Amino acid sequence: MSFFKNKIPFFILIIISFLLACKRETQWKGQKPIKKVSTQTVPIQMQHKGIFDLGDGVFMSNDYSGTRLNGTARTNDTLISVLITAENLPINPSPWYGFKIWSEAEKDLYVRLTYNENAFHRYYPKISKNGISWEVLDSMKYQVVMKTFEEREVAESLTMQISVSKDTLWISAQELITSSAVDSWMDELLTYSFVSKSKIGESMGGRPINLLKIGESDDQKMIIAISRQHPPEVTGFLAMKAFVETICSDNELSKRFRAEYNTYVVPLVNPDGVDNGHWRHNYGGVDLNRDWENFNQPETSAIRDFMQQKVRQASGKFYFGVDFHSTWEDIFYTINPELKGNMPGLVPKIISAVGNEFPDYKPNIKPSPGTGIKITSTAFFFFEFGAESFTYEVGDNTPREFVRKKGEVTAMKLMELMLN
């Protein structure tokens, strides 16, 4: 039986996307202007965790961290339908999914991912044999049903062909990087004498909000970097990881920087959302990157309190702030360049210097109107502390090697400019 009849192979989708991009006279314009929304706590939908017996010796599981699987049905001998729903609504359509599948006997199956009416498929499947090493599923093994969303061609649903056996197959929207993986990465950094870790608060679900301190200065000059306010945004985390590791490097530039500036890092702002496979929100059902004015959620409050306390105790300044995210394509959301913080002109110089390192790469930049409204972290860093700041957005499908290299180069150019 062919489940791929009248559906579009992914390689054709790539061609369509390329042709649409060629029609653009300018770069992607980025997201629409951010509006204030309520950040008061609201209920979320909890997943039913367990092992699902689909008959004929086939099983699926969502009983682990980072999963998202809300329902399953064995449609016929070879097709399994999976329902993916958000933690609550309304929500940005970034449907995270993750589950394990295995079979008592080797067989080929089709798995169809379906979503609520107003959602769509965004992340193309990654597969793993151990939950650690991931690869993109061969594009010839999945098909999509297309629709238009905000002038963009998106997938309404996706059907993938997989081979299953007694060996568990992990399937996920992006590489699975949960709080335990982030903890392991932080522990590796703690082997450096100039790195320390502290807990600055707890999430609504009781998980620690951990902070890394990198440097040996007296806190008169500081920078801050944060990541994973939005759980699925793994490429942003990978860029942050490369950025931080470069500041920790054993070279003269990094050593000089650590002697003059302390770098503070919150690598996982939303651990509840990450570990519970949320699309966007925290345990309070809130987009944390809209809570930097009212501070109704404990995660944003913890970072605010730390920064305020640090400035108060040390009488120092935050000169730079960066928030790492993921979106459709690489883009920098910046503060209006006419506004001056503690180191005027720093952000445009960083972005320009990074662009000069990659001949075929033209940075996409979208400045904010500069209204002074502190809805997002980037605006909060700037308007509250004078830190030159931007939101560092990485494309969902940006090649991982380029993600890493650009993160490294960003850190190098930042250090060079701030030391000069």
Contacts in CASP RR format, 6 or more apart in sequence:
PFRMAT RR
TARGET T0000
AUTHOR 0000-0000-0000
METHOD contacts of the structure
MODEL  1
MSFFKNKIPFFILIIISFLLACKRETQWKGQKPIKKVSTQTVPIQMQHKG
IFDLGDGVFMSNDYSGTRLNGTARTNDTLISVLITAENLPINPSPWYGFK
IWSEAEKDLYVRLTYNENAFHRYYPKISKNGISWEVLDSMKYQVVMKTFE
EREVAESLTMQISVSKDTLWISAQELITSSAVDSWMDELLTYSFVSKSKI
GESMGGRPINLLKIGESDDQKMIIAISRQHPPEVTGFLAMKAFVETICSD
NELSKRFRAEYNTYVVPLVNPDGVDNGHWRHNYGGVDLNRDWENFNQPET
SAIRDFMQQKVRQASGKFYFGVDFHSTWEDIFYTINPELKGNMPGLVPKI
ISAVGNEFPDYKPNIKPSPGTGIKITSTAFFFFEFGAESFTYEVGDNTPR
EFVRKKGEVTAMKLMELMLN
1 76 0 8 1.000
1 78 0 8 1.000
3 78 0 8 1.000
3 79 0 8 1.000
3 110 0 8 1.000
3 112 0 8 1.000
3 143 0 8 1.000
3 159 0 8 1.000
4 143 0 8 1.000
4 159 0 8 1.000
7 143 0 8 1.000
7 144 0 8 1.000
7 145 0 8 1.000
7 159 0 8 1.000
8 16 0 8 1.000
8 143 0 8 1.000
8 144 0 8 1.000
8 145 0 8 1.000
8 146 0 8 1.000
9 139 0 8 1.000
9 140 0 8 1.000
9 143 0 8 1.000
10 124 0 8 1.000
10 139 0 8 1.000
10 140 0 8 1.000
10 142 0 8 1.000
10 143 0 8 1.000
10 144 0 8 1.000
11 139 0 8 1.000
11 140 0 8 1.000
13 144 0 8 1.000
13 146 0 8 1.000
13 153 0 8 1.000
13 155 0 8 1.000
14 139 0 8 1.000
16 153 0 8 1.000
17 153 0 8 1.000
20 153 0 8 1.000
27 362 0 8 1.000
27 364 0 8 1.000
28 328 0 8 1.000
28 329 0 8 1.000
28 331 0 8 1.000
28 364 0 8 1.000
29 366 0 8 1.000
30 327 0 8 1.000
30 328 0 8 1.000
30 329 0 8 1.000
30 331 0 8 1.000
30 364 0 8 1.000
30 366 0 8 1.000
31 327 0 8 1.000
33 369 0 8 1.000
34 290 0 8 1.000
34 375 0 8 1.000
34 376 0 8 1.000
36 290 0 8 1.000
36 293 0 8 1.000
36 373 0 8 1.000
36 375 0 8 1.000
37 287 0 8 1.000
37 290 0 8 1.000
39 286 0 8 1.000
39 287 0 8 1.000
39 290 0 8 1.000
39 291 0 8 1.000
39 294 0 8 1.000
39 296 0 8 1.000
39 297 0 8 1.000
40 286 0 8 1.000
40 296 0 8 1.000
41 204 0 8 1.000
41 284 0 8 1.000
41 285 0 8 1.000
41 286 0 8 1.000
41 296 0 8 1.000
41 297 0 8 1.000
42 88 0 8 1.000
42 284 0 8 1.000
42 285 0 8 1.000
42 286 0 8 1.000
43 88 0 8 1.000
43 285 0 8 1.000
44 87 0 8 1.000
44 88 0 8 1.000
44 278 0 8 1.000
44 281 0 8 1.000
44 283 0 8 1.000
44 284 0 8 1.000
44 285 0 8 1.000
45 70 0 8 1.000
45 85 0 8 1.000
45 86 0 8 1.000
45 87 0 8 1.000
45 88 0 8 1.000
46 276 0 8 1.000
47 62 0 8 1.000
47 67 0 8 1.000
47 68 0 8 1.000
47 69 0 8 1.000
47 70 0 8 1.000
47 276 0 8 1.000
48 70 0 8 1.000
49 62 0 8 1.000
49 63 0 8 1.000
49 67 0 8 1.000
50 61 0 8 1.000
50 62 0 8 1.000
50 63 0 8 1.000
51 59 0 8 1.000
51 60 0 8 1.000
51 61 0 8 1.000
51 63 0 8 1.000
52 59 0 8 1.000
52 60 0 8 1.000
52 61 0 8 1.000
52 62 0 8 1.000
52 69 0 8 1.000
52 71 0 8 1.000
52 72 0 8 1.000
53 59 0 8 1.000
54 60 0 8 1.000
54 72 0 8 1.000
54 74 0 8 1.000
54 80 0 8 1.000
55 74 0 8 1.000
56 74 0 8 1.000
56 77 0 8 1.000
56 103 0 8 1.000
57 103 0 8 1.000
57 104 0 8 1.000
57 105 0 8 1.000
58 74 0 8 1.000
58 80 0 8 1.000
58 101 0 8 1.000
58 102 0 8 1.000
58 103 0 8 1.000
58 104 0 8 1.000
58 107 0 8 1.000
58 109 0 8 1.000
58 164 0 8 1.000
59 101 0 8 1.000
59 102 0 8 1.000
59 103 0 8 1.000
60 69 0 8 1.000
60 72 0 8 1.000
60 80 0 8 1.000
60 82 0 8 1.000
60 99 0 8 1.000
60 100 0 8 1.000
60 101 0 8 1.000
61 67 0 8 1.000
61 99 0 8 1.000
61 100 0 8 1.000
61 101 0 8 1.000
62 68 0 8 1.000
62 69 0 8 1.000
62 98 0 8 1.000
62 99 0 8 1.000
62 100 0 8 1.000
64 100 0 8 1.000
65 178 0 8 1.000
65 179 0 8 1.000
65 180 0 8 1.000
65 274 0 8 1.000
65 275 0 8 1.000
65 276 0 8 1.000
66 98 0 8 1.000
66 176 0 8 1.000
66 178 0 8 1.000
66 274 0 8 1.000
66 275 0 8 1.000
66 276 0 8 1.000
66 277 0 8 1.000
67 98 0 8 1.000
67 99 0 8 1.000
67 277 0 8 1.000
68 84 0 8 1.000
68 95 0 8 1.000
68 96 0 8 1.000
68 97 0 8 1.000
68 98 0 8 1.000
68 99 0 8 1.000
68 173 0 8 1.000
68 277 0 8 1.000
68 278 0 8 1.000
68 279 0 8 1.000
69 82 0 8 1.000
69 84 0 8 1.000
69 97 0 8 1.000
69 98 0 8 1.000
69 99 0 8 1.000
70 83 0 8 1.000
70 84 0 8 1.000
70 85 0 8 1.000
71 82 0 8 1.000
71 83 0 8 1.000
72 80 0 8 1.000
72 81 0 8 1.000
72 82 0 8 1.000
72 83 0 8 1.000
73 80 0 8 1.000
73 81 0 8 1.000
73 83 0 8 1.000
74 80 0 8 1.000
75 81 0 8 1.000
75 112 0 8 1.000
78 108 0 8 1.000
78 109 0 8 1.000
78 110 0 8 1.000
79 109 0 8 1.000
79 110 0 8 1.000
79 111 0 8 1.000
79 112 0 8 1.000
79 159 0 8 1.000
80 109 0 8 1.000
80 110 0 8 1.000
80 111 0 8 1.000
80 112 0 8 1.000
81 111 0 8 1.000
81 112 0 8 1.000
81 114 0 8 1.000
82 97 0 8 1.000
82 99 0 8 1.000
82 111 0 8 1.000
82 112 0 8 1.000
82 113 0 8 1.000
82 114 0 8 1.000
83 114 0 8 1.000
83 115 0 8 1.000
84 95 0 8 1.000
84 96 0 8 1.000
84 97 0 8 1.000
84 113 0 8 1.000
84 114 0 8 1.000
84 115 0 8 1.000
84 119 0 8 1.000
85 115 0 8 1.000
85 116 0 8 1.000
86 95 0 8 1.000
86 116 0 8 1.000
86 119 0 8 1.000
86 278 0 8 1.000
86 279 0 8 1.000
86 280 0 8 1.000
87 273 0 8 1.000
87 276 0 8 1.000
87 277 0 8 1.000
87 278 0 8 1.000
87 279 0 8 1.000
87 280 0 8 1.000
87 281 0 8 1.000
87 285 0 8 1.000
88 281 0 8 1.000
88 285 0 8 1.000
89 116 0 8 1.000
89 118 0 8 1.000
91 279 0 8 1.000
91 280 0 8 1.000
91 281 0 8 1.000
91 287 0 8 1.000
92 230 0 8 1.000
92 279 0 8 1.000
92 280 0 8 1.000
92 287 0 8 1.000
93 118 0 8 1.000
93 119 0 8 1.000
93 120 0 8 1.000
93 122 0 8 1.000
93 149 0 8 1.000
93 279 0 8 1.000
94 122 0 8 1.000
94 123 0 8 1.000
94 230 0 8 1.000
94 232 0 8 1.000
94 233 0 8 1.000
94 279 0 8 1.000
94 280 0 8 1.000
95 115 0 8 1.000
95 119 0 8 1.000
95 120 0 8 1.000
95 121 0 8 1.000
95 122 0 8 1.000
95 123 0 8 1.000
95 173 0 8 1.000
95 279 0 8 1.000
96 123 0 8 1.000
96 173 0 8 1.000
96 174 0 8 1.000
96 231 0 8 1.000
96 232 0 8 1.000
96 277 0 8 1.000
96 278 0 8 1.000
96 279 0 8 1.000
97 113 0 8 1.000
97 123 0 8 1.000
97 171 0 8 1.000
97 172 0 8 1.000
97 173 0 8 1.000
98 170 0 8 1.000
98 171 0 8 1.000
98 172 0 8 1.000
98 173 0 8 1.000
98 176 0 8 1.000
98 277 0 8 1.000
99 170 0 8 1.000
99 171 0 8 1.000
100 168 0 8 1.000
100 169 0 8 1.000
100 170 0 8 1.000
100 171 0 8 1.000
101 109 0 8 1.000
101 111 0 8 1.000
101 162 0 8 1.000
101 164 0 8 1.000
101 168 0 8 1.000
101 169 0 8 1.000
101 171 0 8 1.000
102 164 0 8 1.000
102 165 0 8 1.000
102 166 0 8 1.000
102 167 0 8 1.000
102 168 0 8 1.000
102 169 0 8 1.000
103 109 0 8 1.000
103 164 0 8 1.000
103 165 0 8 1.000
103 166 0 8 1.000
104 166 0 8 1.000
105 165 0 8 1.000
106 163 0 8 1.000
106 164 0 8 1.000
106 165 0 8 1.000
107 163 0 8 1.000
107 164 0 8 1.000
108 161 0 8 1.000
108 162 0 8 1.000
108 163 0 8 1.000
108 164 0 8 1.000
109 161 0 8 1.000
109 162 0 8 1.000
109 163 0 8 1.000
109 164 0 8 1.000
110 159 0 8 1.000
110 160 0 8 1.000
110 161 0 8 1.000
110 162 0 8 1.000
111 159 0 8 1.000
111 160 0 8 1.000
111 162 0 8 1.000
111 171 0 8 1.000
112 157 0 8 1.000
112 158 0 8 1.000
112 159 0 8 1.000
112 160 0 8 1.000
113 121 0 8 1.000
113 157 0 8 1.000
113 158 0 8 1.000
113 159 0 8 1.000
113 160 0 8 1.000
114 157 0 8 1.000
115 121 0 8 1.000
115 156 0 8 1.000
115 157 0 8 1.000
120 147 0 8 1.000
120 149 0 8 1.000
120 154 0 8 1.000
120 155 0 8 1.000
120 156 0 8 1.000
121 144 0 8 1.000
121 154 0 8 1.000
121 155 0 8 1.000
121 156 0 8 1.000
121 157 0 8 1.000
121 158 0 8 1.000
122 154 0 8 1.000
122 155 0 8 1.000
122 173 0 8 1.000
122 396 0 8 1.000
123 173 0 8 1.000
123 174 0 8 1.000
123 232 0 8 1.000
123 396 0 8 1.000
124 136 0 8 1.000
124 137 0 8 1.000
124 139 0 8 1.000
124 142 0 8 1.000
124 158 0 8 1.000
124 397 0 8 1.000
125 136 0 8 1.000
125 137 0 8 1.000
125 142 0 8 1.000
125 158 0 8 1.000
125 160 0 8 1.000
125 171 0 8 1.000
125 172 0 8 1.000
125 173 0 8 1.000
126 134 0 8 1.000
126 135 0 8 1.000
126 136 0 8 1.000
126 137 0 8 1.000
126 171 0 8 1.000
126 172 0 8 1.000
126 173 0 8 1.000
126 174 0 8 1.000
126 175 0 8 1.000
127 134 0 8 1.000
127 135 0 8 1.000
127 136 0 8 1.000
127 137 0 8 1.000
127 162 0 8 1.000
127 169 0 8 1.000
127 170 0 8 1.000
127 171 0 8 1.000
127 172 0 8 1.000
128 134 0 8 1.000
128 135 0 8 1.000
128 169 0 8 1.000
128 170 0 8 1.000
128 172 0 8 1.000
128 176 0 8 1.000
129 167 0 8 1.000
129 168 0 8 1.000
129 169 0 8 1.000
129 170 0 8 1.000
130 170 0 8 1.000
131 170 0 8 1.000
131 172 0 8 1.000
131 176 0 8 1.000
134 172 0 8 1.000
134 175 0 8 1.000
134 176 0 8 1.000
137 160 0 8 1.000
137 162 0 8 1.000
137 171 0 8 1.000
141 160 0 8 1.000
141 161 0 8 1.000
141 162 0 8 1.000
142 158 0 8 1.000
142 159 0 8 1.000
142 160 0 8 1.000
142 161 0 8 1.000
143 158 0 8 1.000
143 159 0 8 1.000
144 155 0 8 1.000
144 156 0 8 1.000
144 157 0 8 1.000
144 158 0 8 1.000
144 159 0 8 1.000
145 155 0 8 1.000
145 156 0 8 1.000
145 157 0 8 1.000
145 158 0 8 1.000
146 153 0 8 1.000
146 154 0 8 1.000
146 155 0 8 1.000
146 156 0 8 1.000
147 153 0 8 1.000
147 154 0 8 1.000
147 155 0 8 1.000
147 156 0 8 1.000
148 154 0 8 1.000
152 328 0 8 1.000
160 171 0 8 1.000
162 169 0 8 1.000
162 171 0 8 1.000
170 176 0 8 1.000
173 232 0 8 1.000
174 232 0 8 1.000
174 234 0 8 1.000
174 235 0 8 1.000
174 396 0 8 1.000
175 234 0 8 1.000
175 238 0 8 1.000
177 234 0 8 1.000
177 237 0 8 1.000
177 274 0 8 1.000
178 274 0 8 1.000
178 275 0 8 1.000
179 207 0 8 1.000
179 268 0 8 1.000
179 271 0 8 1.000
179 274 0 8 1.000
179 275 0 8 1.000
182 228 0 8 1.000
182 237 0 8 1.000
182 267 0 8 1.000
182 268 0 8 1.000
182 271 0 8 1.000
183 210 0 8 1.000
185 241 0 8 1.000
185 267 0 8 1.000
186 197 0 8 1.000
186 210 0 8 1.000
186 212 0 8 1.000
186 267 0 8 1.000
189 195 0 8 1.000
189 212 0 8 1.000
189 214 0 8 1.000
189 244 0 8 1.000
189 245 0 8 1.000
189 248 0 8 1.000
190 196 0 8 1.000
190 197 0 8 1.000
192 214 0 8 1.000
192 248 0 8 1.000
194 214 0 8 1.000
194 215 0 8 1.000
194 216 0 8 1.000
194 248 0 8 1.000
194 258 0 8 1.000
195 212 0 8 1.000
195 213 0 8 1.000
195 214 0 8 1.000
195 215 0 8 1.000
195 248 0 8 1.000
196 212 0 8 1.000
196 213 0 8 1.000
197 210 0 8 1.000
197 211 0 8 1.000
197 212 0 8 1.000
197 213 0 8 1.000
198 210 0 8 1.000
198 211 0 8 1.000
198 213 0 8 1.000
199 208 0 8 1.000
199 209 0 8 1.000
199 210 0 8 1.000
199 211 0 8 1.000
200 209 0 8 1.000
200 210 0 8 1.000
200 211 0 8 1.000
200 266 0 8 1.000
200 302 0 8 1.000
200 303 0 8 1.000
200 305 0 8 1.000
200 306 0 8 1.000
201 208 0 8 1.000
201 209 0 8 1.000
201 298 0 8 1.000
201 302 0 8 1.000
202 208 0 8 1.000
202 209 0 8 1.000
202 298 0 8 1.000
202 302 0 8 1.000
203 209 0 8 1.000
203 270 0 8 1.000
203 271 0 8 1.000
203 272 0 8 1.000
203 282 0 8 1.000
203 283 0 8 1.000
203 298 0 8 1.000
203 299 0 8 1.000
204 272 0 8 1.000
204 282 0 8 1.000
204 283 0 8 1.000
204 284 0 8 1.000
204 297 0 8 1.000
204 298 0 8 1.000
204 299 0 8 1.000
205 272 0 8 1.000
205 283 0 8 1.000
206 272 0 8 1.000
207 271 0 8 1.000
207 272 0 8 1.000
207 275 0 8 1.000
208 271 0 8 1.000
209 266 0 8 1.000
209 268 0 8 1.000
209 269 0 8 1.000
209 271 0 8 1.000
209 298 0 8 1.000
209 299 0 8 1.000
209 302 0 8 1.000
209 303 0 8 1.000
210 266 0 8 1.000
210 267 0 8 1.000
210 268 0 8 1.000
211 264 0 8 1.000
211 265 0 8 1.000
211 266 0 8 1.000
211 306 0 8 1.000
212 244 0 8 1.000
212 263 0 8 1.000
212 264 0 8 1.000
212 265 0 8 1.000
212 266 0 8 1.000
212 267 0 8 1.000
213 262 0 8 1.000
213 263 0 8 1.000
213 264 0 8 1.000
214 244 0 8 1.000
214 247 0 8 1.000
214 248 0 8 1.000
214 258 0 8 1.000
214 262 0 8 1.000
214 263 0 8 1.000
214 264 0 8 1.000
214 265 0 8 1.000
215 258 0 8 1.000
215 259 0 8 1.000
215 261 0 8 1.000
215 262 0 8 1.000
215 263 0 8 1.000
216 258 0 8 1.000
216 259 0 8 1.000
216 262 0 8 1.000
217 258 0 8 1.000
217 259 0 8 1.000
217 260 0 8 1.000
217 261 0 8 1.000
217 262 0 8 1.000
218 314 0 8 1.000
219 262 0 8 1.000
219 310 0 8 1.000
219 313 0 8 1.000
219 314 0 8 1.000
219 316 0 8 1.000
220 314 0 8 1.000
220 315 0 8 1.000
220 316 0 8 1.000
220 317 0 8 1.000
221 260 0 8 1.000
221 261 0 8 1.000
221 262 0 8 1.000
221 316 0 8 1.000
221 317 0 8 1.000
221 319 0 8 1.000
222 261 0 8 1.000
222 262 0 8 1.000
222 263 0 8 1.000
222 264 0 8 1.000
222 310 0 8 1.000
222 314 0 8 1.000
222 316 0 8 1.000
222 317 0 8 1.000
222 318 0 8 1.000
222 319 0 8 1.000
223 261 0 8 1.000
223 262 0 8 1.000
223 263 0 8 1.000
223 264 0 8 1.000
223 318 0 8 1.000
223 319 0 8 1.000
223 320 0 8 1.000
223 321 0 8 1.000
223 322 0 8 1.000
223 387 0 8 1.000
223 414 0 8 1.000
223 418 0 8 1.000
224 263 0 8 1.000
224 264 0 8 1.000
224 265 0 8 1.000
224 266 0 8 1.000
224 307 0 8 1.000
224 318 0 8 1.000
224 320 0 8 1.000
224 321 0 8 1.000
224 322 0 8 1.000
224 381 0 8 1.000
224 387 0 8 1.000
225 240 0 8 1.000
225 243 0 8 1.000
225 244 0 8 1.000
225 263 0 8 1.000
225 264 0 8 1.000
225 265 0 8 1.000
225 266 0 8 1.000
225 321 0 8 1.000
225 322 0 8 1.000
225 323 0 8 1.000
225 324 0 8 1.000
226 265 0 8 1.000
226 266 0 8 1.000
226 267 0 8 1.000
226 269 0 8 1.000
226 303 0 8 1.000
226 322 0 8 1.000
226 323 0 8 1.000
226 324 0 8 1.000
226 377 0 8 1.000
227 233 0 8 1.000
227 236 0 8 1.000
227 237 0 8 1.000
227 240 0 8 1.000
227 266 0 8 1.000
227 267 0 8 1.000
227 268 0 8 1.000
227 269 0 8 1.000
227 323 0 8 1.000
227 324 0 8 1.000
228 236 0 8 1.000
228 237 0 8 1.000
228 267 0 8 1.000
228 268 0 8 1.000
228 269 0 8 1.000
228 270 0 8 1.000
228 274 0 8 1.000
228 324 0 8 1.000
229 269 0 8 1.000
229 270 0 8 1.000
229 287 0 8 1.000
229 288 0 8 1.000
229 289 0 8 1.000
229 299 0 8 1.000
229 323 0 8 1.000
229 325 0 8 1.000
229 377 0 8 1.000
230 270 0 8 1.000
230 280 0 8 1.000
230 287 0 8 1.000
230 288 0 8 1.000
230 289 0 8 1.000
230 325 0 8 1.000
230 326 0 8 1.000
231 270 0 8 1.000
231 273 0 8 1.000
231 274 0 8 1.000
231 277 0 8 1.000
231 278 0 8 1.000
231 279 0 8 1.000
231 280 0 8 1.000
232 279 0 8 1.000
232 280 0 8 1.000
232 326 0 8 1.000
233 324 0 8 1.000
233 325 0 8 1.000
233 326 0 8 1.000
233 327 0 8 1.000
233 394 0 8 1.000
234 326 0 8 1.000
235 326 0 8 1.000
235 394 0 8 1.000
235 395 0 8 1.000
235 396 0 8 1.000
235 398 0 8 1.000
235 400 0 8 1.000
235 403 0 8 1.000
236 324 0 8 1.000
236 325 0 8 1.000
236 326 0 8 1.000
236 392 0 8 1.000
236 393 0 8 1.000
236 394 0 8 1.000
236 403 0 8 1.000
237 267 0 8 1.000
237 324 0 8 1.000
238 394 0 8 1.000
238 400 0 8 1.000
238 403 0 8 1.000
238 404 0 8 1.000
239 324 0 8 1.000
239 392 0 8 1.000
239 394 0 8 1.000
239 403 0 8 1.000
239 404 0 8 1.000
239 406 0 8 1.000
239 407 0 8 1.000
239 410 0 8 1.000
240 265 0 8 1.000
240 267 0 8 1.000
240 324 0 8 1.000
240 392 0 8 1.000
240 407 0 8 1.000
241 267 0 8 1.000
242 403 0 8 1.000
242 404 0 8 1.000
242 405 0 8 1.000
242 406 0 8 1.000
242 407 0 8 1.000
242 408 0 8 1.000
242 411 0 8 1.000
243 322 0 8 1.000
243 324 0 8 1.000
243 407 0 8 1.000
243 408 0 8 1.000
243 410 0 8 1.000
243 411 0 8 1.000
244 263 0 8 1.000
244 265 0 8 1.000
244 267 0 8 1.000
244 411 0 8 1.000
245 408 0 8 1.000
246 254 0 8 1.000
246 407 0 8 1.000
246 408 0 8 1.000
246 411 0 8 1.000
246 412 0 8 1.000
247 254 0 8 1.000
247 257 0 8 1.000
247 258 0 8 1.000
247 263 0 8 1.000
247 411 0 8 1.000
247 415 0 8 1.000
248 254 0 8 1.000
253 412 0 8 1.000
253 415 0 8 1.000
253 416 0 8 1.000
253 419 0 8 1.000
254 415 0 8 1.000
256 415 0 8 1.000
256 419 0 8 1.000
257 415 0 8 1.000
257 418 0 8 1.000
257 419 0 8 1.000
260 419 0 8 1.000
261 319 0 8 1.000
261 418 0 8 1.000
264 306 0 8 1.000
264 310 0 8 1.000
266 303 0 8 1.000
268 274 0 8 1.000
269 288 0 8 1.000
269 299 0 8 1.000
269 300 0 8 1.000
269 303 0 8 1.000
270 278 0 8 1.000
270 282 0 8 1.000
270 288 0 8 1.000
270 299 0 8 1.000
272 278 0 8 1.000
272 282 0 8 1.000
272 283 0 8 1.000
273 281 0 8 1.000
273 282 0 8 1.000
273 283 0 8 1.000
276 283 0 8 1.000
280 287 0 8 1.000
281 287 0 8 1.000
281 288 0 8 1.000
282 288 0 8 1.000
282 297 0 8 1.000
282 299 0 8 1.000
284 297 0 8 1.000
286 296 0 8 1.000
286 297 0 8 1.000
288 297 0 8 1.000
288 299 0 8 1.000
288 300 0 8 1.000
289 323 0 8 1.000
289 325 0 8 1.000
289 375 0 8 1.000
289 376 0 8 1.000
289 377 0 8 1.000
290 375 0 8 1.000
290 376 0 8 1.000
291 297 0 8 1.000
291 300 0 8 1.000
292 300 0 8 1.000
292 304 0 8 1.000
292 374 0 8 1.000
292 375 0 8 1.000
292 376 0 8 1.000
292 377 0 8 1.000
292 379 0 8 1.000
292 380 0 8 1.000
293 373 0 8 1.000
293 374 0 8 1.000
293 375 0 8 1.000
293 380 0 8 1.000
295 301 0 8 1.000
295 304 0 8 1.000
300 377 0 8 1.000
303 377 0 8 1.000
304 380 0 8 1.000
304 384 0 8 1.000
307 318 0 8 1.000
307 384 0 8 1.000
307 385 0 8 1.000
310 316 0 8 1.000
311 317 0 8 1.000
311 318 0 8 1.000
311 385 0 8 1.000
317 342 0 8 1.000
317 385 0 8 1.000
317 386 0 8 1.000
317 387 0 8 1.000
318 342 0 8 1.000
318 381 0 8 1.000
318 385 0 8 1.000
318 386 0 8 1.000
318 387 0 8 1.000
319 342 0 8 1.000
319 343 0 8 1.000
319 346 0 8 1.000
319 387 0 8 1.000
319 388 0 8 1.000
319 418 0 8 1.000
320 343 0 8 1.000
320 346 0 8 1.000
320 387 0 8 1.000
320 388 0 8 1.000
320 389 0 8 1.000
320 414 0 8 1.000
320 418 0 8 1.000
321 378 0 8 1.000
321 381 0 8 1.000
321 387 0 8 1.000
321 388 0 8 1.000
321 389 0 8 1.000
321 390 0 8 1.000
322 389 0 8 1.000
322 390 0 8 1.000
322 391 0 8 1.000
322 392 0 8 1.000
323 376 0 8 1.000
323 377 0 8 1.000
323 378 0 8 1.000
323 381 0 8 1.000
323 389 0 8 1.000
323 390 0 8 1.000
323 391 0 8 1.000
323 392 0 8 1.000
324 392 0 8 1.000
324 394 0 8 1.000
325 391 0 8 1.000
325 392 0 8 1.000
325 393 0 8 1.000
325 394 0 8 1.000
326 393 0 8 1.000
326 394 0 8 1.000
326 395 0 8 1.000
326 396 0 8 1.000
327 393 0 8 1.000
327 394 0 8 1.000
327 395 0 8 1.000
327 396 0 8 1.000
328 395 0 8 1.000
328 396 0 8 1.000
329 364 0 8 1.000
329 393 0 8 1.000
329 395 0 8 1.000
329 398 0 8 1.000
330 363 0 8 1.000
330 364 0 8 1.000
330 393 0 8 1.000
330 394 0 8 1.000
330 395 0 8 1.000
330 398 0 8 1.000
330 406 0 8 1.000
331 364 0 8 1.000
331 365 0 8 1.000
331 366 0 8 1.000
331 393 0 8 1.000
332 351 0 8 1.000
332 363 0 8 1.000
332 364 0 8 1.000
332 365 0 8 1.000
332 366 0 8 1.000
332 390 0 8 1.000
332 391 0 8 1.000
332 392 0 8 1.000
332 393 0 8 1.000
333 366 0 8 1.000
333 367 0 8 1.000
333 368 0 8 1.000
333 378 0 8 1.000
333 390 0 8 1.000
333 391 0 8 1.000
333 393 0 8 1.000
334 347 0 8 1.000
334 348 0 8 1.000
334 351 0 8 1.000
334 365 0 8 1.000
334 366 0 8 1.000
334 367 0 8 1.000
334 368 0 8 1.000
334 378 0 8 1.000
334 390 0 8 1.000
334 391 0 8 1.000
335 347 0 8 1.000
335 367 0 8 1.000
335 368 0 8 1.000
335 370 0 8 1.000
335 378 0 8 1.000
335 379 0 8 1.000
335 382 0 8 1.000
335 388 0 8 1.000
335 389 0 8 1.000
335 390 0 8 1.000
336 367 0 8 1.000
336 368 0 8 1.000
336 369 0 8 1.000
336 370 0 8 1.000
337 345 0 8 1.000
337 347 0 8 1.000
337 348 0 8 1.000
337 367 0 8 1.000
339 370 0 8 1.000
339 382 0 8 1.000
341 382 0 8 1.000
341 386 0 8 1.000
341 387 0 8 1.000
341 388 0 8 1.000
342 385 0 8 1.000
342 386 0 8 1.000
342 387 0 8 1.000
342 388 0 8 1.000
343 388 0 8 1.000
343 418 0 8 1.000
344 388 0 8 1.000
345 388 0 8 1.000
346 388 0 8 1.000
346 417 0 8 1.000
346 418 0 8 1.000
347 388 0 8 1.000
347 389 0 8 1.000
347 390 0 8 1.000
349 413 0 8 1.000
349 417 0 8 1.000
350 410 0 8 1.000
350 413 0 8 1.000
350 414 0 8 1.000
350 417 0 8 1.000
351 363 0 8 1.000
351 365 0 8 1.000
351 390 0 8 1.000
352 363 0 8 1.000
353 413 0 8 1.000
353 416 0 8 1.000
353 417 0 8 1.000
354 363 0 8 1.000
354 406 0 8 1.000
354 409 0 8 1.000
354 410 0 8 1.000
354 413 0 8 1.000
355 361 0 8 1.000
355 362 0 8 1.000
355 363 0 8 1.000
357 409 0 8 1.000
357 413 0 8 1.000
358 406 0 8 1.000
358 409 0 8 1.000
361 406 0 8 1.000
368 378 0 8 1.000
368 379 0 8 1.000
370 379 0 8 1.000
372 379 0 8 1.000
372 383 0 8 1.000
373 379 0 8 1.000
374 380 0 8 1.000
374 383 0 8 1.000
374 384 0 8 1.000
376 391 0 8 1.000
377 389 0 8 1.000
377 391 0 8 1.000
378 389 0 8 1.000
378 390 0 8 1.000
378 391 0 8 1.000
381 387 0 8 1.000
381 389 0 8 1.000
382 388 0 8 1.000
382 389 0 8 1.000
392 410 0 8 1.000
394 403 0 8 1.000
END
